[in-house]
Amino acid sequence: MATTKRYDVKDLSLAPEGVRRIAWADRQMPVLAAIRERFQSEQPLAGYRISACLHVTTETANLARTLQAGGADVVLCASNPLSTQDDVAAALVEEFDVSVFAIKGEDNDTYYQHIEAAVDHKPQLTMDDGADVIGVLHSHRREQLGDIIAGTEETTTGVIRLKALEADGALGFPIIAVNEAKTKHLFDNRYGTGQSTIDGIVRATNVLLAGKRFVVAGYGWVGRGVAMRAKGMGSHVIVTEVDPVRALEAAMDGFEVMSMTEAAEVGDIFCTATGDKSVITREHMVRMKDGAILANTGHFNVEIEIPALRQLATETRESREFVEEFTLEDGTRLYLLGDGRLINLAAAEGHPALVMDMSFANQALSAEYAVENAAELERKVYPVPEEIDQEIARLKLETMGISIDRLTEDQARYLASWDEGT
Ligand SMILES: NC(=O)c1ccc[n+]([C@@H]2O[C@H](COP(=O)([O-])OP(=O)(O)OC[C@H]3O[C@@H](n4cnc5c(N)ncnc54)[C@H](O)[C@@H]3O)[C@@H](O)[C@H]2O)c1
């Protein structure tokens, strides 16, 4: 299909490879495919302009196809300068007639120009992964706020930022917090990020994880996924936390828990997964062992203090793609992966399609829900409705060939009563 759209991608000749890989991911995304089929006949998004700022991966391509099948006019830009798959961007433009503004490795200025291009589309619905489109709309494109019926937000960090905006009374339109759906964070953040973060670290370095001291900062949904998978690869896992309950959970899950100051001295591999800033600081870096590897899988590249690392270094060089070596004054060498950006997307391919199937089913159904309920929604951050969450879990189980028991009427009555059967 020859494109009629505006776009800025690396190279349109990469499209055939993108098409092949999008089809491969689609095989693992049966729930989204079923939604796409229904959208095709019911057209719930007919005529709606959507600006989506998501990681430009094969799975996102299948979401864009689904929204388009529902009648939407979709523009896509990247939610991280390093996460774009250039063949997928080309395929979306060339084969699926979706406007894409994203190039892997784009500089900061280009990254923000691409977000502006997505906002130029005059969206009625926004889809964010980290609230960047919403950020632009709430700063210097406020005249467009009134056109927007709702937005969706994919990740923990974005939801935190949007709840802060809501608390300030400054949220310009309703938001559906896709990350809050159980069928999103319990699977995507934990199993998806767990596997793909290990994949990213291994692809970038090819180090053996067995026998290494692997430090995970943060024991939220992402941190527990990474810790669980690093343990499975034979690493000795150390967890750092600031929340006493989560620290306790990590200890009782069998991990060693300590402060980052202590962990800095013993860790071989560090992976931050907190959504916080300055988790690994200069004070920690100077304690680290020669050869320590530093990676981040949280949303922004502020978890490792990269400017401090640059100041400490007397020499830097690229050791391999995605691996930068920093030599400190005493000769210690530290290795930063993927410029401190989410390593699963920078050096690997992001989450496997099977979990993104559920995350993006939530995105597609939340967009439909927002359109259907536009008149009632206020300028608040809403969870994904429980019925959507349950339906996605039910469909996913079905596609996995798993059937489960159902409550009998008698059991349902018993569970709802305070005195029956006591
Ligand atoms: N790489 C990916 O593909 C991907 C996928 C999903 C989420 N994320 C991002 O990962 C981050 C974590 O997400 P989550 O869902 O696990 O969040 P979460 O809120 O469940 O967990 C974060 C944990 O980090 C802890 N923490 C905060 N500051 C800390 C510090 N200084 N030291 C140690 N621990 C600290 C918190 O107490 C909390 O337990 C967010 O930025 C999220 O957007 C990335």
The ligand as a Gaussian input file, in Angstrom:
#p B3LYP/6-31G(d) Opt

LIG

0 1
 N       10.883000      -1.494000      31.337000
 C        9.595000      -1.607000      31.067000
 O        9.183000      -2.065000      30.011000
 C        8.599000      -1.199000      32.110000
 C        7.353000      -1.847000      32.187000
 C        6.454000      -1.494000      33.195000
 C        6.794000      -0.472000      34.079000
 N        8.005000       0.166000      33.941000
 C        8.442000       1.234000      34.854000
 O        9.165000       0.613000      35.920000
 C        9.081000       1.439000      37.100000
 C        8.567000       0.596000      38.274000
 O        7.237000       0.160000      37.986000
 P        6.423000      -0.779000      39.017000
 O        5.142000      -1.071000      38.342000
 O        7.281000      -1.870000      39.521000
 O        6.183000       0.294000      40.203000
 P        5.826000      -0.018000      41.713000
 O        5.291000       1.251000      42.263000
 O        5.016000      -1.280000      41.823000
 O        7.259000      -0.332000      42.381000
 C        8.288000       0.584000      42.563000
 C        9.033000       0.184000      43.842000
 O       10.236000       0.946000      43.941000
 C       10.421000       1.304000      45.314000
 N       11.312000       2.451000      45.404000
 C       11.030000       3.770000      45.204000
 N       12.147000       4.517000      45.390000
 C       13.153000       3.647000      45.700000
 C       14.533000       3.803000      45.984000
 N       15.121000       5.013000      46.020000
 N       15.268000       2.692000      46.268000
 C       14.702000       1.448000      46.264000
 N       13.386000       1.246000      45.995000
 C       12.631000       2.330000      45.706000
 C        8.999000       1.576000      45.818000
 O        8.936000       1.495000      47.221000
 C        8.207000       0.467000      45.122000
 O        8.130000      -0.709000      45.905000
 C        8.160000       2.603000      36.707000
 O        8.970000       3.665000      36.263000
 C        7.366000       2.037000      35.540000
 O        6.821000       3.045000      34.742000
 C        8.907000      -0.194000      33.000000

